[in-house]
């Protein structure tokens, strides 16, 4: 007798392998989307941080939070061992990305 087609066991094994491979693909897709979101947040944090540092140093602008774009700034000014120089720390947060800028200024 000549058998044509697949047995139920062969079909179940094929479906199991297919399900395992799709699970891996979906995991990689989800991870890719998370990385893409973090990259966007990190780019925004870097650009806005540099912008605030330049505005502060060149134009003496006050650093305030940007509620419209959901960007938070933490500003900390410390004195150094040199009386005329102060250390400035600026921490910028947006989404899951955080960037800290350290720069110095003359008082």
N, C-alpha and C positions, 0 to 999 in steps of 0.2 A: 504494500500500500504506500502511495506517495503522499507525504504531508506537505500541504501548501499553507503558508501563513505562520503566525506566531502563536505560541502558547500564552496562557494568562500570566504565567510566571515571567516570561521574557518581557511582556508588556509592562508589568509592575516594576521590574528592574530598570527598564528604560525610563519610565516615569520618575522613579526615585532619583536616578542620575540627573535627569533634566531638572528636577526640583532643587537638588543640591547646587547645580551650576547656576540656576536663576537666583538662588539665595546669595551666592557670592557676587553676582553681577549687581544685584540691588544694594548690597552692602557697599560695594565700591562706588556706586552712583551716589548713595547718601553721603559717603565720606567726601566725595568730590564736591558736592554741593556745600558741605560744611566748610571745606577749605576755601572755596570760592567766596563765601560770605565773609569769612575771616579776612581774606585778602582785601576785599573791598573796605572793611572796617579799618584795617591796618593802613591802607593807603590814605584814607580820610584823616586818620589820626596823625600821620606823618606830615601831610600837607598843612593841616590846620595848626599843628604844633609849630612848624617853621614859620607860618604866617604870624602867629601870636608872638613868637620870639622876636621877629623883625619889627613888628608893630611896637612892641615894648621897648626894644633897644633904640630904634631910630626915631620913634615919634612919642615916646613916653605914654603910650595908651594903656589904660587900665585893662587887666585881663578879667573878663567876665564869662560866665557859662553861656553857651549857645543853645538855648532851649528849643529853638526852631529845628535845628539839626540834631538834637539830642547828644550834644558834645559837652562833657564836663571837664573843667580845668581845675587843678589843685596847684596853687601858687605858694611857694615857700621861699622866704628870703632869709639868709643867714649871714652873720658877719664872719670874716675870715681873720687870720692872724695879721693880715695887713689892714690897717685902719681905713684906707680909702677904697678897698675892694670888698664887694659882697658877693656871695655865692647865691645864685637863684636856681631853684628847682621848679620845673613846670611839668606836672603830670597831666597827660591828656587821655581821656577815656571816651570811647565810642563803641557801643555794642560789646563785643568780647575782646576788643583790642585795647591795649594800654601802651603808651610810650612815655618815657621820662626824658626830659631835656635838662641838662645842667649847663649853665653858662654863668659868666662873671660880668660884673658891671662896676664902673667907678661910681662912687657916691657923690 
